[in-house]
Amino acid sequence: MASLRRGAERRLPAGPRRTRLSALTIRESRPLPTSTAKLAAGALAGLLLASALSPASASSLSGAYLAAMQADFRDDYAVSADYYARTLEADPTNFALMQNALVAKVALSDMVAAAPLADRLAEAQPGNQLAAIVRLAVAAQAGDFDKAEAILTGSGPVFNPLLAGLVAGWIEVGREDFPAAQAKFDAMTGNEALAAYGQYHKALALAMAGDFVSAEAILAGGEQGPLHLTRSALIAHAEILAQIGREQDALTLLNQAIDGGFPDATLVALRDRLAAGQEVTFDQVTEAKDGIAEAFLTLAEALNTDDTDRVSLLHARLAAFIRPNLIEADLLAAELLESDAQYAMATDVLAAVPKESPWYVTAEIRRANTERAAGDPEAGIATLVALADSNGDQIEVQSALGDAYRADEQFPEAVAAYGKAIDLIGTPQRIHWVLYYTRGVANERAGNWTAAEADFREALVLFPDQPLVLNYLGYSLLEQGDDYDEALDMIQRAVRGQPDDGYITDSLGWAYYRLGRYDEAVGPMLRAVELTPDDPVINDHLGDVLWKVGRHREADFQWRRALSFGPAEDLDMDRIRKKLDIGLDQVLNEEKAKSDG
C-alpha cells in the first residue's frame, strides 16, 4: 500500500498554514470572499514597495554588507538588522541600505528603532513608500491624526488606495467629525472591493458612534446578502445586533457560520456568551486607531501570497503596533514568519498570546506546529499535551494532538487522541469526516485494520464522495484481497473527485496493475508521473507497468529516475537495482518462490 499511504499522509491535516491554514473545518480558518479576491487582483495592483522586497545593491561590498545580504536572503531579520546597522554606521547616507534596515526592524516589530529610521529615510526621500507607511502607523498609534493626514496627503501617490481611503475615513473619526468620515468612506468607489470595504468601515464607525441601527443596515447588505467580508465583519455584525435587542438574530448568525464549517475561536466564544445571556458590548473598534489597525490588517491579509508575503508581514506588524491587542495580526505575522523558516520568532509571537484571549488555543496549536517544523516534534507534542490538560474539552485540541502523534508515528497515542475528539462531537456532521479518516489512518498504521475500516466507512457515511477516504479505503481493500469491484470503484470515484492529484491517480494505475490489467494501468500511471514527476515511488510504479506491457527500455529509464529521486519512505532501492539487473519478471518469480517456500 506504499503509494497510497504516502499520498494520503501528505494530505492529512497536520496543522494550520497559509492556509498553510488548514482548509478542514475542525480548525480555525478565515473565509476568502469574492470581494477580497477582487481586492487582491484589482485594488492591490498598484502596490509598489518593490524596492523593499529585495536587498539593496552596492558598489562596495564590505563583510558586514555581505553578511546582511545573506541574512536578508534567508529572511533572517534579526541578523540582517544587526549587519545593516553596522553598514549604515560606515555609510549613513546609503538610503537603499537604510530602507532594507527599516524592513528588518519592522519585521522584528522593533518600532523604537524603526520610527526614527523611517523619519531619516522620509527626509532624504520624501516619496519613499515604506517610510511613509511606517510614519503613518506611528502617527496613528500616537493618536496624532493631523500628522497622519499630513503624511497621507503629502507623501505623493505612494499609498495603496484601500489603505489610503480607509485611513482617511478613520482620521476624521479621530477628529470626531463623523459626517466627514462617512463622506470619506462613501468616496471609496474605485472598484467593487474598495466600495465594499469602505461601507464595512463606515458601519464600524457608525457603531462606534452609537448608531447601531444604521450600522446593522449596512452590514445586513440588502439584496446582495450580508457584508461579511472577513471574520471581523461577522463578529462586528453579531455584536451590533446584540446592541439593538436582536440577540437571537446574532445567535442565529453565529450558529450558521459555526455549523457551516467555521468554528473560529472568537465566534464560538461570542456565541457562548450570547447563549448564556451575558452582556455583549460592541468592542470591535473602540477608538479611531483601532479602525486604522483593522485597515492595515485587511491589507496584510490580502497581500498574503507568495509574491508579496514580506509586504504582508510588514503590514501585519504595523497593525499589531497600532493596536497591541489585535491578536489576529500577531497570528498572521507568526504564519508568515514560519513560512520564512523563522521558527524562533514565530514561536515567540505565538507564545505571547495571553491565556484569556479567545485565540489562545489557536495560538498554542500553531506554536506546536511551528516547533515541529523547527525540527523539535517532542516540544510540539509537549505543548499540545499541556494544552489538552487545560483545554481538553475542545475538539480541535484533541485533533491537533492526534495529528502530532500520528506525524511522529506514535499511532496508538494518535488513535486515543482522535477518539477523545470524536467523543466530544455529539451528533457527527459532514465536517467531522476528517476525524474518522485520520483515526482510520492511525488505526491502519497501528495494525488494527478492523477498526480502521470501520472509521473509513463512517467517514464515507458523513461525506460519501470524499476522494481521500475513497482512495485510502479502496486501495486498502485491494491490498486485503477483499471485494475487488468495490475497491476499484472507490479508487475510480476518488480520481473523478480529484483528477489532478498525482498520488490518487497513481493508486488507480497501481490498482489496475495489481489486478493484472496492465494495458489499462499505463494511462493512469503516465498521468500520475506527469502530475507528480519527482516522486520516486510513482516513477517506480510506472516502471513496473511499462515492463509488464513490454516497454522494457522505458521501464529501465523510470526505475533509474526513481533511484535518482530516492531514498524515500516506502521506496525499496535495493529491489529497484535488482529489477535493473535481472528484470521485473525474475524478481517476481524469486519473491514468489521465497513466499511459497
N, C-alpha and C positions, 0 to 999 in steps of 0.2 A: 504493500500500500504506500510505497515511498512517495510517488509524485503527488498523490492526493494529500497525504499528511502534510507535506511541505507546503503545498499551495494553500491548504486550508489554514495551517498555522500562521502563515504570513498575513492572513486576513482576519484573524481573530483580534478583537479589540483589546490591545494591551494598555490603553490609556489615551487621554485627550491629546490633540495635536492640531496644528494649524488647519483646524480641523481639522492638520495634526490634531485638532479637536475631534473626538470620536463622533461619527455620524449616528452611532447606535443610541437608541433613546433611553437607555438606562443611565446615561451620563449627561452632565451639563453641556449645553450647546447653545449657539446663537443662530437664529434664522437669518438667511440671506435673502431678503425680499427683493422683488423685481426692481424697485426704485433704487435700492442700494447697488445692485448690479449695474444699473444705468449710470449711477453716480460714478462708480469706478471706471466705467468705459467713457463717460462723457465729461462730467464736470471736472474730473481729475486730470483730463488730458493736458491741461495747461500747466500742471505742476512742474516746477523747474527743479531746483536742488540737485541737478546733475553733478555739479562740482562737489557737492557734499557727499556723494556716494562713492567716489573713488579718490584714492590718495593723491596728494599734490605731487607735481613733478618738481625737480630741482636740478640745476646745472652742476652743483657741487654736492656730492653725496657724502656726508660725514658718517661716522659709525653710528651716531645717535639717530641720524635721519634714516639710515638703512634699517636699524632696529625698529624704528617707529613704523616704517613702511611694511615690514614683515609682520609686525603685530597687527597693524591695520588690516592687512590681507587676511589674517586669521580671525578678524573681528575680536581681537583681544584688546578690549577698550582700556583696561587698567594699564597694561604695559605700553600701549601706544600713547596714551595720555602722558605718561611719565616721560617717554622719549621725545614726544613733540614739545613738551615743556622745556626740555634741555636744548632742543634745536632752536627754539624761539629765544632762549637766553642769548644765544650766539647770533641769531638773525631775527631781531624783534620786528622787522618791517616786512617779513615774508608772510604776506596775507593768505596765501594758499595754505601754508603750514598752520597759520592761525585758525583757518576755517576747519582744517582736519582736527586740530586740537579741540575746537569747540564741539565738533561732532562727538569726540570721545568723552568729553566732560558731560555733555547732556546724556549720552548713553549710560554713563555711570551714575546719573542723577546727582552729579556734583554741581548744583546750581550756584553755590557760593563762588566757585571758580568760573563757572560758565557765564554768569551775568557780566562781570567786568570784561571778560574776553569778547563777549558779543558787543559791548559798547565800543571797545577798541576797533573791532572789525567794522562796525557800522560807521564810525568816524572816518575810517580810511576808505571804505567802500560803501557809500550811502545806499546803494541799491542791492547790497548783499542780502539775498533772501533768507539764508539761515540766520544771520544776525538779526534781521527784522523779526522773524518768528520767535526767536528766543527772547528778544527785548519785549515783544508783545506779551508773551507769557509772564515775564517778570512784572510788567506793569499791571497786568490783570490780577496776579496773585497779591500784589500790594494794594489792590483796590484803587489804583490811580487811573481812573477812566479817561481823564483828559490826556494824560501821556499815552495811554493805549490808543486813543483816537489819533493823536498826532503821529504815532508810529504807523498806524493802519493807513492813514491817508497821505503821509509824507514820504513813504519809502518807495514810491513808484509801484508799478503793476507786478509786485512780487508775490502777492498772496493768492492762494487758491480761492476761487470765487465762493466756494462753500464756506470756507473758514472766514473769509472777509465779510460775507453777508451776515453770518450768524453772530460773529463778534461785534459787528456794528450795531446789531439789534440789542445785544446784551450790554453794550456800553451805555445805551440810552436807558436801559433798565437800571443800571448802576447809578444813573443820574436821577432816577425816579421819574423819568419822562416817558410814561407808558404809551401815550399816543404816538410819540416819535419812534418808540421801539416797535410798535405794531406796524408802522409805515415801513420801517427798515426790513422787517420780516416779510411783509407783503411785497416788497420790491424784488424779492428773490424769484425771478421768473425766467431765468436764462434757459432752463430746461425743466422737465418734469421732476427730476430728482431734487434740484435746487428748490423748486416750489414746495415739494412735499416736506423737505427738512425745514424750510422757512416756516411753514404752517405748524409743524410739530413744535418748534421752539417758540413760536408765538403762543401756542397753547400752554407751554410751560411757564412763560412769562405771565400770562393771564392768571394761571393758577397761583403763582407766587404772589400776585397782587390780590388774590382772594376772589377773583371772578371765575369760580369753578364751573358755573353753568356754561359760560362761553367756551371755556377750555374743553369741557366734555363734548360740546357740539363739534368742535374741530376734530378731536380725536375719534369721535364716532364715525366720521368720514363720509357720511351720506351714501349715495348710490354705489360708490366705489369700494365701500367697506371701511373698516376701522383703519386709522392711520398708525398702524403698529409697525413702524419701520425697524425698530430694534426691540430687544428685551426691555430696555429702559422705558420705551414708549408704552409698552404693555403695563409695566408697573405703575407708571405715571397715571395711565387711564384708570387702573383699579383704585389707586389712592384718591383720585379726583372723584370717582363715583362714590366712594365712601364719605366724602365731604358733603355730598348733596343728598344723603339719606338713601342711596341706592346700593347698600352693602350687598344685597342679594345679587344684583347685576354684576357687581365686582367679583363675587364668588363664582358666578357662572363663567365670567370671562377667564378667570384664572384656572378654573377646573377644565375648561375646554382646552386651554393651552397645555396644561399638565397631562391630561388624558390623551391629547393628540401627540404625545411623544416629546414633550418639552419640560421635563422635570427639573427646571432650573432652581437652584438653591434659594434665591431670593423670592421667586414666585411661590414656592412651597411655604416658605416662612410667612409671607404676606397672607397666603390663603389660610394658613392655620390660625393666624391672629384674627382674621375676619370671622372664621368659623367659630372661634372661641368667644366671639363678642367683644374682643378687646378693642380699645380705641386705636384707630389708624389715622395718622396725620399725613399731610402731603409734605414729603421731605425729599422729593426727587431733586428739586433745586430750592435752596433756601435763601440764596443771595445771587447777585448777578454773576459773580465769578464762578459759581457752580455751573451756570449755563455756558460760560466760556470754556470751562473744563470739559463739559459734555461735547462742545463743538470740536475741541482738539481730539477727544476720544473717537468721535464719529469719523473724523478724517483718518485717524490711525487705523481704525478697523477696516475702512475702505482700501487703505494702502497696504493691507496685509497680504501681499503677493510676493512671489519670488523676486520680481524685478524691483520692488520698492520696499522691501522689508526693513531696510535700515531707516528710511524716512518714516516708516510706520513706528519703529521703535522710538525715534526722537519725539514724535507727536504723543505717543503713549506716556513717555517720561514727563513731557511738559504738562500733559493733562493731570498726572498724579501730583506734580509740583504745584499746580494751581489749586487743586483740591486734594489734599493728602488722604482723605478717607474714600477716594474713588477707587475702590478695590479692583473694579473691572479693568482699569488702566494698568494696575500692577500685574494682574493676571495676563493681560496681553503682552506686557513687557517681558514677563517671565517666559511666555511662549516663544517670543521672538529671540530672546537670549538663548533659550535651549536650542532653537533651530540654528543658531550661530555656534553651537557647541560650547557656549559659555555657561557650563553647568553650575559652577560655584555661584556665579552671580544670580542665575535663575533660582537656585535653591535659596539663596539669601532673601530674594524678593518674596518668594512663597512662604518662607518661614516667618516673615514679618506680619502676615495676615493674622489679626487678633482672633482669639478663640470665640469671642462673642459675635463675630461677623457671620452673616449667612453664607459667606463664601469660604469659611474656614475649611469645611470638609472638602470642597473642590480643590482648594489650595493644597491641602495635605496629600490628596490623591495625586495631584500633579507633581508635588515635591517628590513623592515616592518614585514616580516615573522618571523624573529628572535624575534622581540618584541612581536608578538602574541604567539610564542612558550614559551616565558618567562612569559606568563600569563597577558599580557597587550595589549589586542586587540585594545583598544582605541588608544594607541600610534601607533600601526601599521597602523590603518586607517588614523590617522593624518599624518603620514609620507607619505602615498600614496596620500592623498588629496593634500598635498603640492607639491608632485611630479607631480600630474596631472595639477596643476596650472602652472607649469613651462614647463612640457613636455607632455601636454595632447594630442598632435598630434601623439603620438606613441601608437600603438595597445596594446603592452604588458603592458603599464602603465594603460590604462583603464581596460584591462582584469584583471590585478592584483588587481585593486581597486574593481572590481566586485567580485572577489574571496574573498576579505577581508570582504566586506559587506555580502556576502552570508554566509560565515563561522560564522559571527556574527548575522545571521538570520535577517539582515536588507534587506529583499528581494526586496522591491520596489527600494531601492537605488542600489542594485546589478543589477536589470534589466536595470536601467538607464545607469550605467557604461558599462555594456556589450553592450548596444545599441550604445554608443559612439564608442566603439571598432569596432563594425560591420560597422558603418558609415565610418570608416577610411579605410576599406578594398579595396573598389573599386569593382573589379570583384571577387566574392568569389572563392577560390580554395579549393581543398580537405583538405588542412591543416587547414582550418578555421572551420571545422565541430565542433570543441570543443567550439567555441564562441557561436554558435547557441545552442549547447547542454547545456552549462552552463546557458545561458539565459533562455532556456526552463525550466531547473530545478528551477531557481529563479522565473519564472512566475508561475510554478505549485505550488511552496511553498507559493507564494503570493496570490493564489486562482484564478489566471487567466488561466483557462485550455485552452481556445480557443487559446490564444497567445502561450501557452506552446506547444500545439500540433503542431502549425504551425512551431515553432522553431525546434522541434524534427524532423518533416518531412523534413525541409530544411537541417538539419544536415545529414539525410539519403540520400538526393539528392547528397550531396557532398561526402559522404562516406557510400555507400549503406549497407555494411555488418559490420558496427561498432557495436561491441557487447554491449557496454554501452548504446548506443542510442536505439538499438533494445530492450534491456531488459526494459529500463525505459518506452519507449513508449508502448511496448507490454503489460506490466503489467498495465500501466495506462488505456489503452483501456479496459482491462479486468475489472478493477475496475469501469470504467464508464458504463459497460454493453453494450459496442458497439460491433463491429464485433469480435466475439469470435475466429473465424477461423483465421483472420488476426493477432489477438493478440497472439494466441498460436503459430502461425508460426513464429512471430518475436522472441518470447522467445526461441523457439527451435533453431532458427538460432543463437541467442546470445550464447546459450550453445555450439553449434558447434564451434563458434568462440573463446570462452574462456572456454573450458571444465573443467579447473582446478580452476575456480572461484566459491567458495562456495556460494556467495551471488546470483550470476546469476543462479546457479543450484538450489538454494532454490526457486528462482522465478518460475522455471519450475515446481518443485514439488508442490508449493503452487497454481500455476495456475491449475494444474490437480485437486487439492483439491477443489478449488473454482468452478470448472466445475462438481464436483461430481464424478470424475473419480479416486476414492480413490486407487484402486489397482495399477493404473499407477503412482500414486503420490509416492508410497512407495520407489521405486528405486531412483529417483532423491533426495528425502529428506534424505535418508540414505547416499547418496553420498555427499550431502551438509554438513551434520554433520561431515562426515569423513574429508572433506576439511577444514572445519572451526569448529572444535569441541567445542570451548569455547564461541561461540556466543549464547547468551540466546534466542534471537528471533528464530533462526533456530532450536534450541532444542525444543522450544515451538511448532513450526510448526510441527516438526517430531512427537511430542506427539499427536497432533490433528489428523495427518494422521494415526498413529498407532491405535488410538482409533476407527477411522472410519472403519478399517478393522478387528476389533475385538480383537486386541492385547492390551487389557486394562492394564495389568500389566506393559508392556513395555512403554505404554503411560504415566503411572504414574511416571515411572523412568525418562523419558525425561522431564516431567514437573518439577520434583524436581531438575533435573540438571539445567533447565532454571532458577529456583529460586536461585540456588546456584551461578549462574553467574551474576545475577542481583544485583542492579537495572540497567536499561539501557533505553535509549531513545526508545520509541515505544514498551516498554515491560509493559504490564498491569499485575503486580504481584498479585493484588487482584483477577483478573479474573482467573489466574492460580491456586491460592489457592482454589477458588470456584470450578474449574474443578476437583481438587483433592478431594474435599469434596463431590460433588454430581454427578460428571461425565460430560463429554462434552455435551452429548445429552440434559440433563436437562438444562445446561447453555444456549444452543442454543434455546431451547424452551422458556425459560424465556425471552431471548433477543427478540425473535420474537413476543411474546405476548406484551411485552412493546412497541415494534415498531408499532405493529398493533393498540394498544390501543391509 
